[in-house]
Amino acid sequence: MSKEGTKLYVPSYQEPDFNFLYNGGEMFVGSIEGPATTIYKLLVYFDDYQYPVLIRGKSYSKTDLICCVHDQLTSKKDFILNHVGKEGYKKLWDMCV
């Protein structure tokens, strides 16, 4: 160990953007005081004019976000249903097919 100490790094799956895109994590809309949302709620409730969204300086189109959710629809079905209900889940499903 050097005099500077040991550097620790945050794994990618703990990064806020990764958590939002792939693990159902929340982000604030508009500002730190804005409402919190998940990627699932965002896709279900945002209007097309609200895209792209910026996450830590990176732009994501609606299509980009749909691609992130696609594989989660079966592996995280119960989790997603808890966030957006049956109608929201169907809307997400329809976006992905």
Residue pairs with C-beta under 8 A, 6 or more apart in sequence:
12 18
13 19
13 22
13 23
16 25
16 27
16 55
16 56
17 55
17 56
17 58
18 25
19 25
20 26
20 27
20 38
20 39
20 55
21 39
21 55
21 65
21 68
22 68
22 72
24 38
24 39
24 40
24 72
24 76
24 79
24 80
24 83
25 38
26 36
26 37
26 38
27 36
27 37
27 55
28 34
28 35
28 36
28 37
29 35
29 36
29 37
29 42
37 45
38 83
39 65
39 68
39 69
40 69
40 80
40 83
40 84
40 88
40 92
41 83
41 84
41 88
42 53
42 65
43 62
43 65
43 66
43 69
43 91
43 92
43 95
44 84
44 88
44 91
44 92
46 53
46 62
48 62
51 60
51 61
51 62
52 59
52 60
52 61
52 62
52 64
53 59
53 60
53 65
54 60
66 95
66 96
69 92
69 95
69 96
70 96
72 80
73 80
73 89
73 92
73 93
73 96
77 89
80 88
80 89
80 92
81 89
84 91
84 92
